[in-house]
Amino acid sequence: MMTEEEFIRIAGYMKQRYGIDLGQKKVIMNGRLENHIRTGGWNSFHDFMDDLERDPSGNMERELVNLLTTNHTYFMREFEHFEFFKRQVLPWAKNKAGQTRDLRIWCGAASTGEEPYMIAMVLKDFFGLEHNMWDTKVLATDVSTRVLQQAIEGIYNEEQLKDLPEAWKRRFFRRMNDGRIAVTQELKDEVLFRQFNLMQPFPFKRKMHTIFLRNVMIYFDGKTKQELLQKVYDCLEPGGYLFVGMTETVDRSRIPFEIVQPSVFRKKEGND
């Protein structure tokens, strides 16, 4: 069983490196790591962390992140967002990017791929025959390499796709011999998956038209959340939109987002 000292050490490491607040989650942390520690041959969680901090490859750290991050998502989750995105955001973004035809959309918590593929399907629908005249590739990032690998493979089961419109299933998915369902190459080509830690400086050269950062800030404390939201605000185009999870809030007393509707925020048109 994990000691209090070991728990504080691992929680502190995750907080410092990734902003993830596990301060009240000792039982969960122990449950997710205990078997890994035992089968890996370490005598204690301290021994494991000693080796991790000496590991030049970074593989042990990646494994720790994979084990301690939760990735619960599904197609059509909080679907109202995608309807609003198609109805309100995309007409604005299309007009804003009319000269360059370069639409910049970032999904900052890609998980196993359902959300970025949803965004890509909405984009395909919206642009229709004009789609190949635009660069609408979605940037999709996550801190966990394990879920990104699943996202890149793009293979799901029947249950995961049950709420998708039939037209989308027919167009963007194909059934495999084993009964599972795979994303078509056409849709895969619309999403660029990358590993990225939200605590790092944002590397974007150009500002984003829309950012989806849904159901990820629940893992951060107030200060970390504010710092992240400030970085998000700074990297949005004037007038750009931010989508957060339905249960998440944004403190607008510190960052001048305008609230469009619950969980949808906008940078003022005139603010660079």
Backbone as CSV, one residue per row, in Angstrom:
resi,resn,N_x,N_y,N_z,CA_x,CA_y,CA_z,C_x,C_y,C_z
1,MET,0.838,-1.197,0.000,0.000,0.000,0.000,0.879,1.256,0.000
2,MET,0.488,2.222,-0.759,1.238,3.477,-0.886,1.248,4.247,0.442
3,THR,2.439,4.711,0.852,2.519,5.534,2.061,2.106,6.972,1.730
4,GLU,1.826,7.737,2.773,1.448,9.146,2.577,2.587,9.911,1.900
5,GLU,3.799,9.601,2.299,4.978,10.275,1.734,5.118,9.973,0.234
6,GLU,4.901,8.692,-0.124,4.981,8.295,-1.545,3.881,8.985,-2.349
7,PHE,2.679,9.027,-1.762,1.556,9.694,-2.430,1.876,11.169,-2.689
8,ILE,2.387,11.848,-1.685,2.713,13.283,-1.815,3.783,13.481,-2.899
9,ARG,4.742,12.570,-2.933,5.811,12.688,-3.939,5.258,12.573,-5.367
10,ILE,4.426,11.549,-5.596,3.905,11.325,-6.954,2.911,12.422,-7.339
11,ALA,2.038,12.796,-6.390,1.071,13.867,-6.665,1.799,15.170,-6.968
12,GLY,2.863,15.447,-6.211,3.650,16.669,-6.439,4.319,16.662,-7.802
13,TYR,4.810,15.514,-8.205,5.462,15.373,-9.519,4.462,15.668,-10.644
14,MET,3.262,15.078,-10.547,2.241,15.284,-11.583,1.766,16.735,-11.614
15,LYS,1.696,17.341,-10.442,1.237,18.738,-10.368,2.271,19.669,-10.992
16,GLN,3.533,19.439,-10.630,4.598,20.320,-11.131,4.791,20.165,-12.639
17,ARG,4.770,18.938,-13.133,5.080,18.693,-14.545,3.881,18.891,-15.472
18,TYR,2.684,18.541,-14.978,1.520,18.515,-15.872,0.329,19.341,-15.389
19,GLY,0.465,19.953,-14.216,-0.631,20.763,-13.702,-1.798,19.954,-13.178
20,ILE,-1.674,18.631,-13.182,-2.791,17.766,-12.791,-2.828,17.639,-11.271
21,ASP,-3.964,17.972,-10.689,-4.123,17.985,-9.240,-4.724,16.660,-8.764
22,LEU,-3.876,15.823,-8.160,-4.326,14.516,-7.666,-4.344,14.492,-6.130
23,GLY,-4.381,15.674,-5.534,-4.225,15.816,-4.085,-5.228,15.057,-3.242
24,GLN,-6.420,14.786,-3.784,-7.432,14.050,-3.013,-7.633,12.629,-3.556
25,LYS,-6.686,12.145,-4.348,-6.963,10.901,-5.074,-5.996,9.768,-4.742
26,LYS,-5.671,9.642,-3.473,-4.693,8.622,-3.061,-5.180,7.211,-3.389
27,VAL,-6.443,6.920,-3.096,-6.972,5.565,-3.330,-6.931,5.224,-4.819
28,ILE,-7.344,6.191,-5.649,-7.322,5.979,-7.109,-5.892,5.784,-7.592
29,MET,-4.981,6.645,-7.112,-3.581,6.552,-7.538,-2.996,5.192,-7.157
30,ASN,-3.249,4.770,-5.930,-2.740,3.472,-5.470,-3.287,2.335,-6.347
31,GLY,-4.576,2.404,-6.642,-5.213,1.361,-7.452,-4.641,1.273,-8.849
32,ARG,-4.318,2.427,-9.417,-3.820,2.416,-10.800,-2.341,2.058,-10.898
33,LEU,-1.586,2.299,-9.827,-0.134,2.087,-9.903,0.341,0.786,-9.240
34,GLU,-0.444,0.268,-8.299,0.023,-0.861,-7.473,0.467,-2.057,-8.316
35,ASN,-0.367,-2.455,-9.249,-0.044,-3.617,-10.080,1.178,-3.342,-10.957
36,HIS,1.270,-2.118,-11.475,2.406,-1.714,-12.318,3.715,-1.811,-11.528
37,ILE,3.680,-1.359,-10.276,4.871,-1.389,-9.417,5.264,-2.852,-9.122
38,ARG,4.263,-3.650,-8.801,4.533,-5.051,-8.435,5.089,-5.833,-9.619
39,THR,4.419,-5.748,-10.770,4.872,-6.527,-11.936,6.185,-5.993,-12.493
40,GLY,6.467,-4.720,-12.231,7.723,-4.136,-12.723,8.915,-4.485,-11.859
41,GLY,8.637,-5.078,-10.694,9.739,-5.537,-9.840,10.257,-4.513,-8.850
42,TRP,9.585,-3.369,-8.692,10.028,-2.377,-7.710,9.526,-2.765,-6.327
43,ASN,10.327,-2.475,-5.313,9.947,-2.818,-3.940,9.019,-1.784,-3.307
44,SER,9.041,-0.572,-3.856,8.204,0.490,-3.297,7.920,1.534,-4.373
45,PHE,6.976,2.402,-4.081,6.674,3.504,-5.002,7.850,4.471,-5.065
46,HIS,8.565,4.620,-3.956,9.766,5.469,-3.960,10.825,4.915,-4.926
47,ASP,11.038,3.591,-4.908,12.012,2.977,-5.822,11.616,3.247,-7.276
48,PHE,10.336,3.106,-7.534,9.820,3.381,-8.890,10.100,4.823,-9.300
49,MET,9.799,5.774,-8.412,10.005,7.194,-8.739,11.493,7.525,-8.874
50,ASP,12.332,6.869,-8.069,13.788,7.081,-8.203,14.239,6.691,-9.613
51,ASP,13.784,5.522,-10.071,14.144,5.062,-11.418,13.555,5.972,-12.484
52,LEU,12.304,6.398,-12.278,11.637,7.264,-13.258,12.417,8.561,-13.440
53,GLU,12.847,9.148,-12.331,13.545,10.443,-12.410,14.949,10.302,-13.001
54,ARG,15.436,9.066,-13.050,16.764,8.829,-13.668,16.650,8.312,-15.099
55,ASP,15.431,8.071,-15.548,15.221,7.424,-16.859,15.444,8.438,-17.986
56,PRO,16.559,8.301,-18.746,16.854,9.297,-19.774,15.885,9.243,-20.965
57,SER,15.224,8.097,-21.160,14.349,7.944,-22.330,13.008,8.664,-22.148
58,GLY,12.621,8.894,-20.892,11.311,9.496,-20.638,10.168,8.500,-20.724
59,ASN,10.475,7.238,-21.029,9.401,6.243,-21.194,8.646,5.969,-19.895
60,MET,9.368,5.953,-18.780,8.700,5.694,-17.501,7.748,6.830,-17.129
61,GLU,8.161,8.036,-17.432,7.280,9.194,-17.165,6.027,9.119,-18.034
62,ARG,6.203,8.777,-19.296,5.042,8.647,-20.197,4.068,7.586,-19.682
63,GLU,4.648,6.473,-19.184,3.812,5.392,-18.658,3.046,5.855,-17.419
64,LEU,3.718,6.622,-16.564,3.045,7.156,-15.365,1.861,8.042,-15.760
65,VAL,2.078,8.913,-16.738,0.996,9.803,-17.209,-0.150,8.970,-17.781
66,ASN,0.185,7.961,-18.578,-0.847,7.105,-19.164,-1.695,6.427,-18.075
67,LEU,-1.033,6.017,-16.998,-1.746,5.306,-15.936,-2.616,6.238,-15.084
68,LEU,-2.182,7.489,-14.942,-2.870,8.382,-13.997,-3.855,9.351,-14.637
69,THR,-3.934,9.394,-15.953,-4.900,10.307,-16.581,-6.131,9.518,-17.005
70,THR,-7.275,10.128,-16.779,-8.553,9.500,-17.117,-8.988,9.983,-18.484
71,ASN,-9.446,9.085,-19.317,-9.868,9.482,-20.666,-11.233,8.888,-20.964
72,HIS,-12.253,9.596,-20.514,-13.618,9.123,-20.742,-14.246,10.024,-21.798
73,THR,-14.521,9.471,-22.956,-15.126,10.276,-24.019,-15.925,9.353,-24.923
74,TYR,-16.742,9.964,-25.767,-17.537,9.162,-26.704,-18.028,10.074,-27.823
75,PHE,-18.391,9.469,-28.944,-18.934,10.247,-30.049,-20.232,10.908,-29.607
76,MET,-20.461,12.132,-30.081,-21.680,12.901,-29.812,-21.728,13.443,-28.373
77,ARG,-20.641,13.347,-27.605,-20.651,13.887,-26.249,-20.904,15.393,-26.304
78,GLU,-21.877,15.868,-25.500,-22.233,17.294,-25.471,-22.441,17.809,-26.889
79,PHE,-23.356,17.154,-27.600,-23.525,17.401,-29.032,-23.963,18.827,-29.344
80,GLU,-24.602,19.488,-28.374,-25.026,20.879,-28.597,-23.853,21.741,-29.053
81,HIS,-22.673,21.421,-28.565,-21.486,22.182,-28.967,-21.238,22.094,-30.471
82,PHE,-21.404,20.905,-31.020,-21.115,20.725,-32.443,-22.173,21.402,-33.312
83,GLU,-23.407,21.415,-32.822,-24.461,22.132,-33.555,-24.173,23.628,-33.557
84,PHE,-23.768,24.160,-32.393,-23.432,25.582,-32.296,-22.210,25.896,-33.164
85,PHE,-21.233,25.015,-33.140,-20.012,25.165,-33.944,-20.363,25.294,-35.430
86,LYS,-21.262,24.439,-35.897,-21.644,24.463,-37.314,-22.504,25.685,-37.653
87,ARG,-23.424,26.012,-36.760,-24.402,27.061,-37.047,-23.828,28.472,-36.878
88,GLN,-23.011,28.674,-35.830,-22.553,30.027,-35.489,-21.064,30.259,-35.753
89,VAL,-20.262,29.297,-35.326,-18.812,29.522,-35.355,-18.251,29.425,-36.773
90,LEU,-18.637,28.392,-37.491,-18.025,28.178,-38.808,-18.358,29.268,-39.828
91,PRO,-19.588,29.793,-39.875,-19.825,30.915,-40.796,-18.928,32.118,-40.473
92,TRP,-18.735,32.394,-39.165,-17.830,33.488,-38.769,-16.389,33.176,-39.177
93,ALA,-15.933,31.956,-38.894,-14.544,31.574,-39.180,-14.282,31.561,-40.687
94,LYS,-15.251,31.115,-41.446,-15.103,31.071,-42.909,-14.925,32.482,-43.455
95,ASN,-15.688,33.400,-42.926,-15.573,34.797,-43.337,-14.235,35.390,-42.889
96,LYS,-13.849,35.076,-41.658,-12.605,35.616,-41.082,-11.374,35.121,-41.857
97,ALA,-11.403,33.859,-42.282,-10.249,33.258,-42.963,-10.426,33.254,-44.481
98,GLY,-11.333,34.078,-44.978,-11.675,34.071,-46.405,-10.501,34.303,-47.343
99,GLN,-9.536,35.127,-46.907,-8.391,35.439,-47.771,-7.430,34.256,-47.890
100,THR,-7.145,33.626,-46.756,-6.119,32.572,-46.744,-6.711,31.169,-46.924
101,ARG,-8.011,31.038,-46.609,-8.680,29.725,-46.613,-7.969,28.728,-45.700
102,ASP,-7.431,29.253,-44.628,-6.706,28.441,-43.652,-7.453,28.534,-42.328
103,LEU,-8.199,27.490,-41.993,-8.986,27.465,-40.768,-8.172,26.750,-39.695
104,ARG,-8.009,27.387,-38.536,-7.156,26.813,-37.496,-7.997,26.411,-36.284
105,ILE,-8.107,25.109,-36.093,-8.935,24.556,-35.022,-8.099,23.578,-34.220
106,TRP,-8.155,23.739,-32.892,-7.343,22.899,-32.008,-8.244,22.210,-30.997
107,CYS,-8.092,20.905,-30.900,-8.752,20.106,-29.869,-7.669,19.735,-28.853
108,GLY,-7.727,20.340,-27.662,-6.627,20.222,-26.710,-6.698,19.040,-25.767
109,ALA,-7.756,18.239,-25.872,-7.868,17.028,-25.042,-8.451,15.925,-25.916
110,ALA,-7.612,15.444,-26.842,-8.086,14.564,-27.925,-8.516,13.187,-27.438
111,SER,-7.929,12.731,-26.331,-8.237,11.402,-25.785,-8.136,10.334,-26.889
112,THR,-9.137,9.461,-26.993,-9.062,8.355,-27.956,-9.594,8.732,-29.341
113,GLY,-9.792,10.021,-29.589,-10.044,10.480,-30.959,-11.471,10.845,-31.303
114,GLU,-12.443,10.465,-30.459,-13.837,10.717,-30.832,-14.112,12.195,-31.090
115,GLU,-13.615,13.055,-30.196,-13.917,14.487,-30.342,-13.303,15.104,-31.604
116,PRO,-11.992,14.940,-31.852,-11.459,15.531,-33.081,-12.078,14.955,-34.358
117,TYR,-12.406,13.659,-34.354,-13.068,13.110,-35.541,-14.464,13.710,-35.714
118,MET,-15.157,13.982,-34.589,-16.460,14.657,-34.663,-16.305,16.037,-35.301
119,ILE,-15.308,16.783,-34.845,-15.068,18.126,-35.384,-14.816,18.037,-36.891
120,ALA,-14.000,17.059,-37.290,-13.676,16.890,-38.713,-14.916,16.539,-39.533
121,MET,-15.818,15.730,-38.969,-17.047,15.382,-39.691,-17.940,16.613,-39.873
122,VAL,-18.024,17.438,-38.834,-18.823,18.672,-38.929,-18.227,19.591,-40.002
123,LEU,-16.916,19.688,-40.040,-16.242,20.526,-41.053,-16.539,20.024,-42.464
124,LYS,-16.468,18.714,-42.644,-16.773,18.124,-43.958,-18.203,18.464,-44.372
125,ASP,-19.114,18.327,-43.432,-20.524,18.642,-43.693,-20.715,20.106,-44.058
126,PHE,-20.093,20.969,-43.282,-20.293,22.410,-43.465,-19.754,22.899,-44.810
127,PHE,-18.538,22.472,-45.141,-17.907,22.985,-46.361,-18.378,22.272,-47.625
128,GLY,-18.852,21.036,-47.496,-19.393,20.327,-48.649,-18.408,20.269,-49.806
129,LEU,-18.875,20.669,-50.984,-18.045,20.578,-52.198,-16.868,21.543,-52.168
130,GLU,-16.940,22.563,-51.329,-15.834,23.541,-51.238,-14.680,23.024,-50.380
131,HIS,-14.889,21.890,-49.715,-13.949,21.463,-48.684,-12.509,21.372,-49.176
132,ASN,-12.311,20.861,-50.380,-10.925,20.681,-50.854,-10.255,22.001,-51.236
133,MET,-10.998,23.109,-51.180,-10.394,24.415,-51.447,-9.905,25.085,-50.161
134,TRP,-10.142,24.413,-49.022,-9.782,24.972,-47.721,-8.820,24.047,-46.982
135,ASP,-7.987,24.657,-46.107,-7.186,23.856,-45.179,-7.940,23.853,-43.853
136,THR,-8.606,22.741,-43.561,-9.408,22.657,-42.328,-8.885,21.576,-41.393
137,LYS,-7.639,21.206,-41.560,-7.085,20.120,-40.732,-7.178,20.484,-39.242
138,VAL,-7.665,19.547,-38.450,-7.826,19.760,-37.008,-6.555,19.298,-36.289
139,LEU,-5.991,20.189,-35.446,-4.879,19.784,-34.589,-5.474,19.160,-33.329
140,ALA,-5.075,17.934,-33.015,-5.620,17.225,-31.859,-4.475,16.766,-30.966
141,THR,-4.441,17.250,-29.725,-3.335,16.911,-28.828,-3.847,16.286,-27.541
142,ASP,-2.971,15.520,-26.906,-3.260,14.957,-25.588,-1.936,14.686,-24.898
143,VAL,-1.964,14.668,-23.574,-0.741,14.398,-22.832,-0.415,12.901,-22.836
144,SER,-1.422,12.061,-23.044,-1.242,10.606,-22.956,-0.932,9.989,-24.319
145,THR,0.233,9.359,-24.417,0.618,8.707,-25.679,-0.242,7.470,-25.934
146,ARG,-0.719,6.844,-24.850,-1.511,5.616,-24.999,-2.829,5.915,-25.727
147,VAL,-3.543,6.962,-25.284,-4.824,7.252,-25.943,-4.605,7.807,-27.353
148,LEU,-3.512,8.529,-27.544,-3.231,9.051,-28.892,-3.005,7.913,-29.884
149,GLN,-2.371,6.850,-29.418,-2.153,5.699,-30.298,-3.488,5.105,-30.730
150,GLN,-4.432,5.013,-29.782,-5.769,4.525,-30.120,-6.460,5.465,-31.106
151,ALA,-6.288,6.761,-30.874,-6.925,7.756,-31.747,-6.400,7.646,-33.168
152,ILE,-5.090,7.485,-33.300,-4.477,7.392,-34.624,-4.954,6.122,-35.345
153,GLU,-5.089,5.030,-34.597,-5.603,3.792,-35.198,-7.055,3.969,-35.642
154,GLY,-7.837,4.706,-34.854,-9.214,5.031,-35.249,-10.124,3.821,-35.397
155,ILE,-10.013,2.886,-34.467,-10.862,1.678,-34.512,-11.767,1.664,-33.281
156,TYR,-13.059,1.503,-33.532,-14.052,1.578,-32.457,-15.002,0.389,-32.553
157,ASN,-15.784,0.181,-31.498,-16.788,-0.880,-31.569,-18.174,-0.287,-31.835
158,GLU,-19.093,-1.160,-32.088,-20.465,-0.760,-32.446,-21.074,0.169,-31.396
159,GLU,-20.860,-0.188,-30.138,-21.442,0.567,-29.025,-20.953,2.019,-29.031
160,GLN,-19.661,2.223,-29.329,-19.091,3.573,-29.308,-19.686,4.473,-30.397
161,LEU,-20.191,3.853,-31.465,-20.732,4.622,-32.589,-22.258,4.684,-32.594
162,LYS,-22.883,4.132,-31.570,-24.341,3.927,-31.631,-25.139,5.230,-31.785
163,ASP,-24.636,6.343,-31.284,-25.391,7.601,-31.343,-25.087,8.448,-32.584
164,LEU,-24.147,8.001,-33.392,-23.792,8.779,-34.586,-24.901,8.711,-35.639
165,PRO,-25.146,9.806,-36.367,-26.111,9.753,-37.469,-25.710,8.687,-38.495
166,GLU,-26.697,7.999,-39.038,-26.435,6.924,-40.008,-25.630,7.418,-41.200
167,ALA,-25.944,8.625,-41.652,-25.238,9.171,-42.832,-23.743,9.300,-42.551
168,TRP,-23.383,9.708,-41.339,-21.976,9.826,-40.972,-21.329,8.452,-40.869
169,LYS,-22.042,7.505,-40.304,-21.482,6.144,-40.197,-21.147,5.599,-41.581
170,ARG,-22.077,5.784,-42.506,-21.863,5.251,-43.877,-20.713,5.965,-44.575
171,ARG,-20.611,7.245,-44.350,-19.623,8.034,-45.097,-18.211,7.938,-44.516
172,PHE,-18.113,7.916,-43.195,-16.802,8.099,-42.569,-16.241,6.863,-41.869
173,PHE,-16.963,5.750,-41.912,-16.500,4.541,-41.220,-16.668,3.322,-42.114
174,ARG,-15.848,2.313,-41.868,-15.989,1.057,-42.615,-15.859,-0.100,-41.635
175,ARG,-16.648,-1.107,-41.867,-16.634,-2.271,-40.976,-15.457,-3.174,-41.319
176,MET,-14.788,-3.650,-40.301,-13.650,-4.549,-40.490,-14.121,-6.011,-40.393
177,ASN,-13.243,-6.906,-40.761,-13.597,-8.336,-40.756,-13.942,-8.859,-39.370
178,ASP,-13.337,-8.266,-38.326,-13.598,-8.751,-36.957,-14.821,-8.089,-36.327
179,GLY,-15.549,-7.283,-37.112,-16.773,-6.663,-36.598,-16.570,-5.267,-36.039
180,ARG,-15.320,-4.903,-35.785,-15.075,-3.543,-35.311,-15.182,-2.561,-36.478
181,ILE,-15.190,-1.281,-36.141,-15.453,-0.264,-37.164,-14.292,0.728,-37.190
182,ALA,-13.783,1.002,-38.376,-12.604,1.855,-38.527,-12.959,3.178,-39.208
183,VAL,-12.302,4.227,-38.773,-12.417,5.528,-39.425,-11.804,5.434,-40.822
184,THR,-12.443,6.030,-41.811,-11.902,5.989,-43.172,-10.637,6.838,-43.267
185,GLN,-9.806,6.529,-44.240,-8.592,7.307,-44.452,-8.922,8.756,-44.774
186,GLU,-10.022,8.965,-45.478,-10.467,10.329,-45.826,-10.634,11.181,-44.575
187,LEU,-11.224,10.607,-43.527,-11.426,11.366,-42.286,-10.133,11.456,-41.484
188,LYS,-9.367,10.363,-41.457,-8.075,10.387,-40.747,-7.181,11.512,-41.254
189,ASP,-7.221,11.729,-42.554,-6.368,12.760,-43.162,-6.722,14.171,-42.691
190,GLU,-7.892,14.317,-42.070,-8.347,15.637,-41.630,-7.883,15.981,-40.216
191,VAL,-7.238,15.035,-39.528,-6.842,15.269,-38.129,-5.350,15.007,-37.963
192,LEU,-4.684,15.935,-37.302,-3.250,15.814,-37.027,-3.081,15.580,-35.530
193,PHE,-2.693,14.356,-35.135,-2.551,14.016,-33.715,-1.117,14.258,-33.250
194,ARG,-0.990,14.902,-32.085,0.327,15.182,-31.518,0.273,15.062,-29.988
195,GLN,1.372,14.603,-29.384,1.452,14.582,-27.929,1.819,15.989,-27.457
196,PHE,1.089,16.496,-26.451,1.380,17.847,-25.966,0.900,17.994,-24.527
197,ASN,1.747,18.608,-23.705,1.451,18.904,-22.305,0.972,20.351,-22.213
198,LEU,-0.250,20.558,-21.766,-0.843,21.902,-21.721,-0.083,22.866,-20.821
199,MET,0.775,22.335,-19.940,1.562,23.215,-19.071,2.747,23.848,-19.800
200,GLN,3.099,23.308,-20.958,4.228,23.860,-21.718,3.796,25.128,-22.457
201,PRO,4.761,25.958,-22.863,4.394,27.119,-23.694,3.733,26.640,-24.981
202,PHE,2.734,27.353,-25.434,2.047,26.970,-26.675,2.954,27.278,-27.868
203,PRO,3.117,26.329,-28.777,4.081,26.502,-29.863,3.491,27.102,-31.141
204,PHE,2.240,27.580,-31.093,1.560,27.966,-32.332,2.138,29.250,-32.927
205,LYS,2.384,29.210,-34.221,2.902,30.394,-34.910,1.767,31.348,-35.254
206,ARG,0.583,30.780,-35.522,-0.569,31.623,-35.872,-1.716,31.357,-34.905
207,LYS,-2.589,32.317,-34.789,-3.659,32.207,-33.787,-4.795,31.299,-34.278
208,MET,-5.488,30.721,-33.305,-6.553,29.758,-33.579,-7.903,30.453,-33.759
209,HIS,-8.728,29.896,-34.623,-10.100,30.395,-34.752,-11.011,29.776,-33.693
210,THR,-10.760,28.530,-33.364,-11.585,27.834,-32.368,-10.720,26.852,-31.581
211,ILE,-10.964,26.806,-30.271,-10.273,25.845,-29.408,-11.317,25.057,-28.623
212,PHE,-11.217,23.745,-28.694,-12.027,22.855,-27.866,-11.144,22.384,-26.718
213,LEU,-11.524,22.743,-25.493,-10.759,22.328,-24.316,-11.771,21.800,-23.301
214,ARG,-12.404,20.699,-23.685,-13.572,20.230,-22.938,-13.200,19.145,-21.929
215,ASN,-13.715,19.326,-20.722,-13.581,18.310,-19.672,-12.132,17.947,-19.362
216,VAL,-11.277,18.973,-19.367,-9.880,18.729,-18.992,-9.487,19.592,-17.793
217,MET,-10.118,20.772,-17.638,-9.717,21.678,-16.555,-10.176,21.191,-15.183
218,ILE,-11.055,20.195,-15.154,-11.473,19.621,-13.874,-10.291,18.992,-13.134
219,TYR,-9.187,18.733,-13.841,-8.017,18.121,-13.206,-7.042,19.165,-12.654
220,PHE,-7.329,20.463,-12.867,-6.397,21.511,-12.474,-6.943,22.322,-11.302
221,ASP,-6.031,22.848,-10.471,-6.482,23.750,-9.412,-6.717,25.143,-10.007
222,GLY,-7.247,26.052,-9.174,-7.657,27.366,-9.668,-6.552,28.146,-10.357
223,LYS,-5.365,28.182,-9.748,-4.250,28.959,-10.306,-3.802,28.397,-11.657
224,THR,-3.649,27.077,-11.720,-3.218,26.422,-12.960,-4.239,26.667,-14.069
225,LYS,-5.515,26.581,-13.702,-6.597,26.788,-14.656,-6.555,28.209,-15.229
226,GLN,-6.355,29.206,-14.340,-6.289,30.603,-14.795,-5.118,30.816,-15.755
227,GLU,-3.975,30.240,-15.410,-2.788,30.394,-16.271,-3.028,29.758,-17.635
228,LEU,-3.672,28.593,-17.634,-3.975,27.909,-18.889,-4.952,28.733,-19.727
229,LEU,-5.998,29.240,-19.091,-7.007,30.025,-19.822,-6.413,31.311,-20.392
230,GLN,-5.446,31.898,-19.684,-4.786,33.098,-20.217,-4.002,32.759,-21.481
231,LYS,-3.313,31.625,-21.464,-2.563,31.193,-22.662,-3.528,30.923,-23.824
232,VAL,-4.662,30.302,-23.501,-5.681,30.020,-24.520,-6.201,31.324,-25.112
233,TYR,-6.517,32.278,-24.238,-7.024,33.582,-24.691,-6.007,34.241,-25.632
234,ASP,-4.750,34.214,-25.227,-3.696,34.880,-26.015,-3.499,34.242,-27.380
235,CYS,-3.796,32.945,-27.502,-3.523,32.287,-28.795,-4.772,32.171,-29.672
236,LEU,-5.869,32.824,-29.249,-7.074,32.870,-30.090,-7.070,34.109,-30.978
237,GLU,-7.594,33.949,-32.166,-7.859,35.104,-33.026,-8.874,36.020,-32.335
238,PRO,-8.820,37.335,-32.556,-9.907,38.182,-32.080,-11.243,37.655,-32.618
239,GLY,-12.211,37.496,-31.730,-13.491,36.916,-32.129,-13.525,35.404,-32.056
240,GLY,-12.366,34.772,-31.741,-12.278,33.317,-31.711,-13.052,32.706,-30.548
241,TYR,-13.402,31.444,-30.696,-14.272,30.762,-29.734,-13.518,29.709,-28.928
242,LEU,-13.943,29.562,-27.674,-13.444,28.511,-26.793,-14.633,27.691,-26.301
243,PHE,-14.537,26.362,-26.458,-15.537,25.446,-25.913,-14.929,24.712,-24.716
244,VAL,-15.614,24.757,-23.570,-15.191,23.969,-22.411,-16.305,22.971,-22.095
245,GLY,-16.062,22.080,-21.138,-17.080,21.085,-20.781,-18.314,21.743,-20.180
246,MET,-19.448,21.095,-20.309,-20.726,21.655,-19.836,-20.710,21.966,-18.343
247,THR,-19.911,21.242,-17.580,-19.885,21.472,-16.132,-18.740,22.393,-15.719
248,GLU,-17.974,22.892,-16.682,-16.800,23.710,-16.357,-17.132,25.197,-16.439
249,THR,-16.370,25.995,-15.706,-16.597,27.445,-15.684,-15.302,28.182,-16.022
250,VAL,-15.473,29.436,-16.416,-14.335,30.305,-16.710,-14.506,31.569,-15.872
251,ASP,-13.465,31.918,-15.097,-13.517,33.133,-14.273,-13.214,34.339,-15.157
252,ARG,-14.279,35.048,-15.552,-14.111,36.156,-16.502,-13.711,37.455,-15.822
253,SER,-13.580,37.434,-14.488,-13.111,38.644,-13.799,-11.621,38.855,-14.056
254,ARG,-10.931,37.788,-14.444,-9.479,37.902,-14.681,-9.117,37.842,-16.157
255,ILE,-9.905,37.119,-16.931,-9.614,36.974,-18.363,-10.856,37.433,-19.120
256,PRO,-10.694,38.399,-20.041,-11.877,39.076,-20.605,-12.635,38.285,-21.675
257,PHE,-12.865,37.001,-21.444,-13.729,36.238,-22.350,-15.161,36.760,-22.259
258,GLU,-15.849,36.795,-23.373,-17.287,37.045,-23.361,-17.986,35.687,-23.315
259,ILE,-19.049,35.585,-22.521,-19.796,34.328,-22.493,-20.868,34.380,-23.579
260,VAL,-20.870,33.385,-24.442,-21.832,33.320,-25.541,-23.048,32.527,-25.077
261,GLN,-22.771,31.412,-24.432,-23.789,30.590,-23.766,-23.013,29.719,-22.792
262,PRO,-23.676,29.049,-21.847,-22.900,28.238,-20.905,-21.936,27.294,-21.627
263,SER,-20.676,27.342,-21.229,-19.582,26.509,-21.759,-19.055,26.934,-23.133
264,VAL,-19.553,28.050,-23.676,-19.004,28.595,-24.932,-18.589,30.051,-24.682
265,PHE,-17.326,30.344,-24.960,-16.776,31.671,-24.684,-16.111,32.239,-25.937
266,ARG,-15.947,33.549,-25.915,-15.413,34.196,-27.121,-14.443,35.308,-26.737
267,LYS,-13.377,35.436,-27.506,-12.463,36.563,-27.335,-13.068,37.768,-28.031
268,LYS,-13.019,38.918,-27.419,-13.613,40.102,-28.024,-13.017,40.349,-29.407
269,GLU,-13.857,40.816,-30.316,-13.434,41.020,-31.722,-12.221,41.930,-31.825
270,GLY,-12.161,42.967,-30.996,-11.082,43.935,-31.149,-9.811,43.585,-30.398
271,ASN,-9.798,42.492,-29.638,-8.655,42.179,-28.753,-7.623,41.297,-29.438
272,ASP,-6.402,41.794,-29.509,-5.310,40.968,-30.051,-4.498,40.380,-28.926
